[in-house]
Amino acid sequence: MLRVKDVDYQGDYRLALTFNDGAHKLVDLEPHLKGEVFGALRDKNLFIQYALTPITIEWANGADLAPEYLYEIGTTI
């Protein structure tokens, strides 16, 4: 099972993620922040309020993304 093991804020809407398979990915979430739940994260003060869960990252408003999706949209670093 793929999991996010570490996350570092990189500015704007970008996060550097480390996955349990050892991959390091840079994920730019700006184009994905749409709709009621994710659109609220366009407020950078809310965007930076994330936490690492046992599987992925979750924001203070309850939004989360599957680790597989984050892996897919990320660029290897």
N, CA, C and O atoms as a Tinker XYZ file with bonds, in Angstrom:
   308  protein
     1  N      0.852000   -1.183000    0.000000    73     2
     2  CA     0.000000    0.000000    0.000000    64     1     3
     3  C      0.894000    1.242000    0.000000    63     2     4     5
     4  O      1.784000    1.374000    0.840000    81     3
     5  N      0.653000    2.137000   -0.935000    73     3     6
     6  CA     1.417000    3.369000   -1.050000    64     5     7
     7  C      1.007000    4.341000    0.048000    63     6     8     9
     8  O     -0.179000    4.515000    0.326000    81     7
     9  N      2.008000    4.976000    0.673000    73     7    10
    10  CA     1.744000    5.947000    1.731000    64     9    11
    11  C      2.699000    7.126000    1.605000    63    10    12    13
    12  O      3.821000    6.986000    1.116000    81    11
    13  N      2.234000    8.295000    2.057000    73    11    14
    14  CA     3.085000    9.472000    2.152000    64    13    15
    15  C      3.786000    9.401000    3.510000    63    14    16    17
    16  O      3.132000    9.317000    4.549000    81    15
    17  N      5.115000    9.435000    3.494000    73    15    18
    18  CA     5.893000    9.314000    4.736000    64    17    19
    19  C      6.373000   10.668000    5.264000    63    18    20    21
    20  O      6.597000   10.821000    6.465000    81    19
    21  N      6.534000   11.669000    4.354000    73    19    22
    22  CA     7.018000   12.974000    4.771000    64    21    23
    23  C      6.512000   14.024000    3.792000    63    22    24    25
    24  O      6.292000   13.740000    2.614000    81    23
    25  N      6.332000   15.242000    4.299000    73    23    26
    26  CA     5.859000   16.346000    3.470000    64    25    27
    27  C      6.565000   17.625000    3.895000    63    26    28    29
    28  O      6.734000   17.888000    5.085000    81    27
    29  N      6.977000   18.420000    2.904000    73    27    30
    30  CA     7.608000   19.715000    3.146000    64    29    31
    31  C      6.978000   20.745000    2.215000    63    30    32    33
    32  O      6.882000   20.533000    1.007000    81    31
    33  N      6.558000   21.849000    2.790000    73    31    34
    34  CA     5.981000   22.949000    2.016000    64    33    35
    35  C      7.092000   23.613000    1.206000    63    34    36    37
    36  O      8.160000   23.916000    1.736000    81    35
    37  N      6.828000   23.838000   -0.092000    73    35    38
    38  CA     7.831000   24.404000   -0.990000    64    37    39
    39  C      7.452000   25.787000   -1.525000    63    38    40    41
    40  O      8.113000   26.308000   -2.424000    81    39
    41  N      6.409000   26.371000   -0.984000    73    39    42
    42  CA     5.959000   27.676000   -1.464000    64    41    43
    43  C      4.786000   27.532000   -2.420000    63    42    44    45
    44  O      4.565000   26.476000   -3.013000    81    43
    45  N      4.043000   28.620000   -2.552000    73    43    46
    46  CA     2.825000   28.619000   -3.369000    64    45    47
    47  C      1.957000   27.424000   -2.977000    63    46    48    49
    48  O      1.571000   27.290000   -1.816000    81    47
    49  N      1.652000   26.566000   -3.935000    73    47    50
    50  CA     0.807000   25.395000   -3.662000    64    49    51
    51  C      1.573000   24.104000   -3.918000    63    50    52    53
    52  O      0.996000   23.090000   -4.312000    81    51
    53  N      2.884000   24.157000   -3.686000    73    51    54
    54  CA     3.753000   23.011000   -3.964000    64    53    55
    55  C      4.195000   22.335000   -2.670000    63    54    56    57
    56  O      4.515000   22.981000   -1.671000    81    55
    57  N      4.198000   21.011000   -2.736000    73    55    58
    58  CA     4.640000   20.188000   -1.615000    64    57    59
    59  C      5.662000   19.172000   -2.110000    63    58    60    61
    60  O      5.478000   18.571000   -3.169000    81    59
    61  N      6.724000   18.980000   -1.359000    73    59    62
    62  CA     7.679000   17.908000   -1.629000    64    61    63
    63  C      7.257000   16.729000   -0.760000    63    62    64    65
    64  O      7.172000   16.839000    0.463000    81    63
    65  N      6.996000   15.609000   -1.407000    73    63    66
    66  CA     6.502000   14.430000   -0.710000    64    65    67
    67  C      7.497000   13.282000   -0.813000    63    66    68    69
    68  O      8.138000   13.084000   -1.846000    81    67
    69  N      7.612000   12.541000    0.260000    73    67    70
    70  CA     8.384000   11.305000    0.262000    64    69    71
    71  C      7.393000   10.174000    0.502000    63    70    72    73
    72  O      6.569000   10.230000    1.415000    81    71
    73  N      7.492000    9.149000   -0.337000    73    71    74
    74  CA     6.582000    8.010000   -0.260000    64    73    75
    75  C      7.293000    6.803000    0.342000    63    74    76    77
    76  O      8.522000    6.744000    0.371000    81    75
    77  N      6.518000    5.856000    0.816000    73    75    78
    78  CA     7.089000    4.685000    1.484000    64    77    79
    79  C      7.872000    3.774000    0.543000    63    78    80    81
    80  O      8.562000    2.869000    1.011000    81    79
    81  N      7.786000    3.986000   -0.766000    73    79    82
    82  CA     8.613000    3.214000   -1.700000    64    81    83
    83  C      9.944000    3.910000   -1.968000    63    82    84    85
    84  O     10.740000    3.440000   -2.780000    81    83
    85  N     10.188000    5.044000   -1.277000    73    83    86
    86  CA    11.440000    5.780000   -1.425000    64    85    87
    87  C     11.396000    6.898000   -2.450000    63    86    88    89
    88  O     12.354000    7.665000   -2.555000    81    87
    89  N     10.324000    7.014000   -3.202000    73    87    90
    90  CA    10.213000    8.068000   -4.220000    64    89    91
    91  C     10.036000    9.435000   -3.555000    63    90    92    93
    92  O      9.396000    9.567000   -2.512000    81    91
    93  N     10.621000   10.433000   -4.192000    73    91    94
    94  CA    10.478000   11.832000   -3.771000    64    93    95
    95  C      9.825000   12.566000   -4.934000    63    94    96    97
    96  O     10.332000   12.545000   -6.056000    81    95
    97  N      8.702000   13.211000   -4.660000    73    95    98
    98  CA     7.946000   13.883000   -5.710000    64    97    99
    99  C      7.623000   15.311000   -5.300000    63    98   100   101
   100  O      7.336000   15.588000   -4.136000    81    99
   101  N      7.676000   16.216000   -6.277000    73    99   102
   102  CA     7.218000   17.582000   -6.090000    64   101   103
   103  C      5.828000   17.665000   -6.700000    63   102   104   105
   104  O      5.634000   17.377000   -7.881000    81   103
   105  N      4.868000   18.061000   -5.881000    73   103   106
   106  CA     3.474000   18.113000   -6.317000    64   105   107
   107  C      3.005000   19.559000   -6.280000    63   106   108   109
   108  O      3.038000   20.208000   -5.235000    81   107
   109  N      2.566000   20.059000   -7.441000    73   107   110
   110  CA     1.979000   21.396000   -7.520000    64   109   111
   111  C      0.464000   21.213000   -7.532000    63   110   112   113
   112  O     -0.100000   20.743000   -8.520000    81   111
   113  N     -0.182000   21.578000   -6.451000    73   111   114
   114  CA    -1.613000   21.333000   -6.315000    64   113   115
   115  C     -2.484000   22.476000   -6.836000    63   114   116   117
   116  O     -3.708000   22.351000   -6.852000    81   115
   117  N     -1.878000   23.586000   -7.260000    73   115   118
   118  CA    -2.682000   24.730000   -7.684000    64   117   119
   119  C     -3.762000   24.377000   -8.707000    63   118   120   121
   120  O     -4.908000   24.786000   -8.523000    81   119
   121  N     -3.454000   23.636000   -9.778000    73   119   122
   122  CA    -4.508000   23.326000  -10.750000    64   121   123
   123  C     -5.584000   22.369000  -10.230000    63   122   124   125
   124  O     -6.612000   22.182000  -10.881000    81   123
   125  N     -5.358000   21.774000   -9.083000    73   123   126
   126  CA    -6.281000   20.785000   -8.526000    64   125   127
   127  C     -7.155000   21.349000   -7.405000    63   126   128   129
   128  O     -7.992000   20.639000   -6.847000    81   127
   129  N     -6.959000   22.610000   -7.083000    73   127   130
   130  CA    -7.716000   23.233000   -5.983000    64   129   131
   131  C     -9.002000   23.835000   -6.516000    63   130   132   133
   132  O     -9.112000   25.046000   -6.709000    81   131
   133  N     -9.968000   22.966000   -6.747000    73   131   134
   134  CA   -11.268000   23.352000   -7.298000    64   133   135
   135  C    -12.370000   22.738000   -6.452000    63   134   136   137
   136  O    -12.153000   21.768000   -5.726000    81   135
   137  N    -13.546000   23.317000   -6.560000    73   135   138
   138  CA   -14.700000   22.782000   -5.851000    64   137   139
   139  C    -14.800000   23.344000   -4.448000    63   138   140   141
   140  O    -13.984000   24.161000   -4.023000    81   139
   141  N    -15.799000   22.895000   -3.755000    73   139   142
   142  CA   -16.107000   23.434000   -2.427000    64   141   143
   143  C    -15.008000   23.142000   -1.398000    63   142   144   145
   144  O    -14.579000   24.042000   -0.677000    81   143
   145  N    -14.565000   21.918000   -1.333000    73   143   146
   146  CA   -13.590000   21.535000   -0.301000    64   145   147
   147  C    -12.178000   21.983000   -0.679000    63   146   148   149
   148  O    -11.502000   22.634000    0.117000    81   147
   149  N    -11.730000   21.640000   -1.885000    73   147   150
   150  CA   -10.363000   21.955000   -2.287000    64   149   151
   151  C    -10.204000   23.417000   -2.691000    63   150   152   153
   152  O     -9.117000   23.974000   -2.538000    81   151
   153  N    -11.242000   24.045000   -3.196000    73   151   154
   154  CA   -11.183000   25.459000   -3.559000    64   153   155
   155  C    -10.856000   26.342000   -2.369000    63   154   156   157
   156  O    -10.202000   27.374000   -2.522000    81   155
   157  N    -11.302000   25.951000   -1.195000    73   155   158
   158  CA   -11.011000   26.721000    0.024000    64   157   159
   159  C     -9.514000   26.783000    0.293000    63   158   160   161
   160  O     -9.038000   27.711000    0.947000    81   159
   161  N     -8.759000   25.788000   -0.215000    73   159   162
   162  CA    -7.324000   25.739000    0.029000    64   161   163
   163  C     -6.541000   26.728000   -0.829000    63   162   164   165
   164  O     -5.321000   26.822000   -0.700000    81   163
   165  N     -7.220000   27.460000   -1.695000    73   163   166
   166  CA    -6.551000   28.531000   -2.449000    64   165   167
   167  C     -6.118000   29.658000   -1.509000    63   166   168   169
   168  O     -5.240000   30.453000   -1.845000    81   167
   169  N     -6.733000   29.719000   -0.344000    73   167   170
   170  CA    -6.281000   30.627000    0.704000    64   169   171
   171  C     -5.013000   29.991000    1.287000    63   170   172   173
   172  O     -5.084000   28.960000    1.956000    81   171
   173  N     -3.865000   30.604000    1.032000    73   171   174
   174  CA    -2.593000   29.995000    1.442000    64   173   175
   175  C     -2.499000   29.786000    2.948000    63   174   176   177
   176  O     -1.805000   28.878000    3.407000    81   175
   177  N     -3.191000   30.616000    3.716000    73   175   178
   178  CA    -3.196000   30.399000    5.167000    64   177   179
   179  C     -3.860000   29.081000    5.524000    63   178   180   181
   180  O     -3.482000   28.441000    6.505000    81   179
   181  N     -4.848000   28.667000    4.737000    73   179   182
   182  CA    -5.480000   27.356000    4.940000    64   181   183
   183  C     -4.640000   26.242000    4.317000    63   182   184   185
   184  O     -4.537000   25.148000    4.873000    81   183
   185  N     -4.039000   26.528000    3.158000    73   183   186
   186  CA    -3.256000   25.502000    2.455000    64   185   187
   187  C     -2.119000   24.973000    3.323000    63   186   188   189
   188  O     -1.830000   23.776000    3.311000    81   187
   189  N     -1.484000   25.855000    4.066000    73   187   190
   190  CA    -0.330000   25.418000    4.861000    64   189   191
   191  C     -0.736000   24.709000    6.158000    63   190   192   193
   192  O      0.125000   24.275000    6.923000    81   191
   193  N     -2.034000   24.594000    6.402000    73   191   194
   194  CA    -2.520000   23.902000    7.596000    64   193   195
   195  C     -2.795000   22.424000    7.278000    63   194   196   197
   196  O     -3.935000   21.964000    7.329000    81   195
   197  N     -1.741000   21.711000    6.957000    73   195   198
   198  CA    -1.862000   20.283000    6.644000    64   197   199
   199  C     -1.158000   19.474000    7.722000    63   198   200   201
   200  O     -0.344000   19.990000    8.487000    81   199
   201  N     -1.492000   18.214000    7.757000    73   199   202
   202  CA    -0.841000   17.291000    8.686000    64   201   203
   203  C     -0.649000   15.955000    7.986000    63   202   204   205
   204  O     -1.406000   15.591000    7.087000    81   203
   205  N      0.355000   15.250000    8.406000    73   203   206
   206  CA     0.627000   13.923000    7.887000    64   205   207
   207  C     -0.203000   12.914000    8.668000    63   206   208   209
   208  O     -0.140000   12.869000    9.897000    81   207
   209  N     -0.976000   12.111000    7.960000    73   207   210
   210  CA    -1.739000   11.027000    8.577000    64   209   211
   211  C     -0.954000    9.728000    8.356000    63   210   212   213
   212  O      0.097000    9.768000    7.717000    81   211
   213  N     -1.418000    8.591000    8.854000    73   211   214
   214  CA    -0.690000    7.341000    8.588000    64   213   215
   215  C     -0.624000    6.965000    7.105000    63   214   216   217
   216  O      0.197000    6.136000    6.714000    81   215
   217  N     -1.493000    7.574000    6.272000    73   215   218
   218  CA    -1.533000    7.199000    4.860000    64   217   219
   219  C     -1.188000    8.349000    3.923000    63   218   220   221
   220  O     -0.476000    8.144000    2.940000    81   219
   221  N     -1.672000    9.539000    4.203000    73   219   222
   222  CA    -1.529000   10.654000    3.274000    64   221   223
   223  C     -1.425000   11.968000    4.053000    63   222   224   225
   224  O     -1.110000   11.972000    5.243000    81   223
   225  N     -1.690000   13.069000    3.375000    73   223   226
   226  CA    -1.755000   14.358000    4.063000    64   225   227
   227  C     -3.212000   14.798000    4.104000    63   226   228   229
   228  O     -3.999000   14.491000    3.208000    81   227
   229  N     -3.549000   15.520000    5.157000    73   227   230
   230  CA    -4.913000   16.006000    5.333000    64   229   231
   231  C     -4.845000   17.451000    5.803000    63   230   232   233
   232  O     -3.996000   17.819000    6.614000    81   231
   233  N     -5.756000   18.261000    5.279000    73   231   234
   234  CA    -5.817000   19.662000    5.659000    64   233   235
   235  C     -6.805000   19.868000    6.787000    63   234   236   237
   236  O     -7.649000   19.016000    7.064000    81   235
   237  N     -6.682000   21.022000    7.437000    73   235   238
   238  CA    -7.513000   21.342000    8.602000    64   237   239
   239  C     -9.002000   21.316000    8.270000    63   238   240   241
   240  O     -9.825000   21.062000    9.149000    81   239
   241  N     -9.360000   21.579000    6.999000    73   239   242
   242  CA   -10.775000   21.575000    6.621000    64   241   243
   243  C    -11.278000   20.173000    6.281000    63   242   244   245
   244  O    -12.422000   20.021000    5.852000    81   243
   245  N    -10.445000   19.147000    6.464000    73   243   246
   246  CA   -10.854000   17.767000    6.203000    64   245   247
   247  C    -10.509000   17.253000    4.823000    63   246   248   249
   248  O    -10.701000   16.068000    4.549000    81   247
   249  N    -10.008000   18.102000    3.947000    73   247   250
   250  CA    -9.636000   17.673000    2.595000    64   249   251
   251  C     -8.420000   16.757000    2.669000    63   250   252   253
   252  O     -7.510000   16.972000    3.470000    81   251
   253  N     -8.421000   15.735000    1.823000    73   251   254
   254  CA    -7.247000   14.886000    1.671000    64   253   255
   255  C     -7.236000   14.314000    0.265000    63   254   256   257
   256  O     -8.258000   14.308000   -0.422000    81   255
   257  N     -6.089000   13.838000   -0.152000    73   255   258
   258  CA    -5.929000   13.244000   -1.475000    64   257   259
   259  C     -5.273000   11.881000   -1.323000    63   258   260   261
   260  O     -4.397000   11.691000   -0.479000    81   259
   261  N     -5.699000   10.948000   -2.139000    73   259   262
   262  CA    -5.127000    9.597000   -2.091000    64   261   263
   263  C     -3.639000    9.664000   -2.429000    63   262   264   265
   264  O     -3.244000   10.418000   -3.318000    81   263
   265  N     -2.821000    8.897000   -1.743000    73   263   266
   266  CA    -1.390000    8.914000   -2.042000    64   265   267
   267  C     -1.091000    8.506000   -3.485000    63   266   268   269
   268  O     -0.135000    9.001000   -4.082000    81   267
   269  N     -1.893000    7.617000   -4.042000    73   267   270
   270  CA    -1.694000    7.197000   -5.434000    64   269   271
   271  C     -1.881000    8.375000   -6.397000    63   270   272   273
   272  O     -1.149000    8.507000   -7.378000    81   271
   273  N     -2.869000    9.227000   -6.105000    73   271   274
   274  CA    -3.119000   10.402000   -6.934000    64   273   275
   275  C     -1.949000   11.389000   -6.814000    63   274   276   277
   276  O     -1.480000   11.914000   -7.824000    81   275
   277  N     -1.486000   11.638000   -5.608000    73   275   278
   278  CA    -0.363000   12.539000   -5.398000    64   277   279
   279  C      0.886000   12.017000   -6.116000    63   278   280   281
   280  O      1.641000   12.792000   -6.703000    81   279
   281  N      1.093000   10.718000   -6.066000    73   279   282
   282  CA     2.228000   10.078000   -6.738000    64   281   283
   283  C      2.142000   10.299000   -8.246000    63   282   284   285
   284  O      3.130000   10.634000   -8.899000    81   283
   285  N      0.949000   10.105000   -8.777000    73   283   286
   286  CA     0.714000   10.226000  -10.219000    64   285   287
   287  C      0.941000   11.648000  -10.734000    63   286   288   289
   288  O      1.539000   11.836000  -11.794000    81   287
   289  N      0.470000   12.639000   -9.998000    73   287   290
   290  CA     0.579000   14.024000  -10.468000    64   289   291
   291  C      1.913000   14.668000  -10.106000    63   290   292   293
   292  O      2.210000   15.770000  -10.567000    81   291
   293  N      2.711000   14.004000   -9.294000    73   291   294
   294  CA     3.991000   14.557000   -8.868000    64   293   295
   295  C      5.085000   14.372000   -9.889000    63   294   296   297
   296  O      5.028000   13.486000  -10.742000    81   295
   297  N      6.090000   15.232000   -9.784000    73   295   298
   298  CA     7.275000   15.172000  -10.620000    64   297   299
   299  C      8.419000   14.660000   -9.741000    63   298   300   301
   300  O      8.627000   15.164000   -8.637000    81   299
   301  N      9.147000   13.679000  -10.220000    73   299   302
   302  CA    10.256000   13.115000   -9.452000    64   301   303
   303  C     11.318000   14.166000   -9.198000    63   302   304   305
   304  O     11.714000   14.905000  -10.099000    81   303
   305  N     11.774000   14.219000   -7.951000    73   303   306
   306  CA    12.861000   15.149000   -7.578000    64   305   307
   307  C     14.012000   14.376000   -6.979000    63   306   308
   308  O     15.023000   14.967000   -6.601000    81   307
